[in-house]
Amino acid sequence: MASGAHPLEQQEPPPRLQIYSTSSAGVSPFWKEKYERDAKKYWDVFYKRHQDRFFKDRHYLDKEWGCYFSAAERQVILEVGCGVGNTIFPLVATYPEIFVYACDFSPRAIELVKTHKDFKETSVSAFVCDLTVDDLSKQIPPSSVDIITMIFVLSAVSPEKMPVVLQNVRKVLKPNGCVLFRDYANGDLAQERFTCKDQMISDNFYVRGDGTRAYYFADEFLTNLFKENGFDVQELDICCKQVENRSRELVMNRRWIQAVFHIADGAKSSSCIETAQEAAFLDQENVKPEVKKNVLDRVVNNSEIDISEGVAADMFGISPSSDNEIININLRDWTFKINVLSKEYQHTCRSTGLMLWESARFMASVLAANPTIVARKKVLELGCGCGGICSMVATKSCDLVVATDGDEYALELLTKNIKSNLKLPFLAKLTTKRLEWGNRDHIEASKGSE
Ligand SMILES: C[S@@+](CC[C@H](N)C(=O)[O-])C[C@H]1O[C@@H](n2cnc3c(N)ncnc32)[C@H](O)[C@@H]1O
């Protein structure tokens, strides 16, 4: 220790807990961890909110991969991350002989599968399973499944845990079985939107407004991932399609990846080798016959695209205002109607500022009962949140109030709440500013409010 220095001056400052992300840094470690820990909860709330109305039935499996299915034998299928059954019910309708295991980590999704009008215990076994934690071979005999379908599910898993999922499903797949895979591809327009809105968790991995996550696969990443976990690539296509949204006058380039994998060194499913598409591909020079891999973009005009239904959520975010509720507050001579994120969704949002805290009610009641505390003063409210009731009450006796918060959504809602609850002359005394603590620019801008 340098002589004369105070011992406290030598200590490292305590690590700071970063709640709001700094711009362009993506999601903060605090929220990354929360999204991971609560992944199941976010999806379960998703199904509580959307029930079976979000995804369309996926009727393309037969068209895209019909040669892997057999109408004659009782094949065993496993659909992982089955959601409410948009993949399995069309499959069972096309191939009534198949038996389907369907699992998802959302108990609500599984309940919706079991109450589906076409659910029959003789052809579907639906159960709750977190693919990153629960051993599938406890529910399904090892090496007993002919086809595993992974339809927009691996993208919902963090890249660190994808290997666990693949090892888990591999255990129950027959040596000559295969995995049919479709999921988001790198470069999809929705990915660009996420990047702009700073919802990045890690490379190619993003969080939606409702807390569910999406990974965008590059063909090399996907190939290596499966290879490292005991699979070989049988087919791989990157598909792209322009989707038009007439009401918004938008043309969007959607990209997805479609692949078939089989167990490395296992007897690969040969039934599709003779398809016309494969034969055409094998005609090309320098292509190894065992892998049909088309990493050049395949522009699909007639292929059914099923990632359009999520466009609104992916592209435009889920607006906090669509899930709001009004709280009535009566404080002495004040009556407020405060718009907040509804209780049901409060745990799914990144900001703590979209709800009304008990502490705010208490502070507002103290100020309402004791207006002299802030009489003729300039008041700065830190972490005001969307409610703003303390700042609004303060306007009765103070000269000026600056209500600040670090979260843009909270500020947006705050501005609405102030406009709908406060009238002149009180309204003129209150301004709102974005203030992330420690951000010099924000601090200067807040000082300039006088
Ligand atoms: C986009 S949905 C796809 C649903 C379904 N495959 C279909 O074709 O409609 C993704 C599903 O994966 C499920 N999921 C995500 N992570 C999971 C995990 N670790 N274990 C099990 N299911 C998971 C979610 O609950 C959600 O239902």
The ligand as an ORCA input file, in Angstrom:
! r2SCAN-3c Opt
* xyz 0 1
  C     -42.011    -21.482    -32.215
  S     -42.700    -22.691    -31.189
  C     -42.865    -24.013    -32.311
  C     -43.974    -24.963    -31.979
  C     -44.133    -26.161    -32.882
  N     -42.904    -26.870    -33.154
  C     -44.853    -25.856    -34.173
  O     -44.486    -26.396    -35.194
  O     -45.781    -25.072    -34.166
  C     -41.296    -23.171    -30.192
  C     -41.695    -24.107    -29.065
  O     -40.534    -24.597    -28.440
  C     -40.813    -24.764    -27.063
  N     -39.526    -24.834    -26.346
  C     -38.567    -23.861    -26.307
  N     -37.531    -24.269    -25.537
  C     -37.840    -25.519    -25.113
  C     -37.183    -26.461    -24.263
  N     -35.998    -26.178    -23.703
  N     -37.786    -27.636    -24.030
  C     -38.990    -27.920    -24.583
  N     -39.674    -27.064    -25.359
  C     -39.108    -25.878    -25.626
  C     -41.674    -23.553    -26.724
  O     -42.455    -23.725    -25.564
  C     -42.532    -23.438    -27.981
  O     -43.725    -24.136    -27.838
*
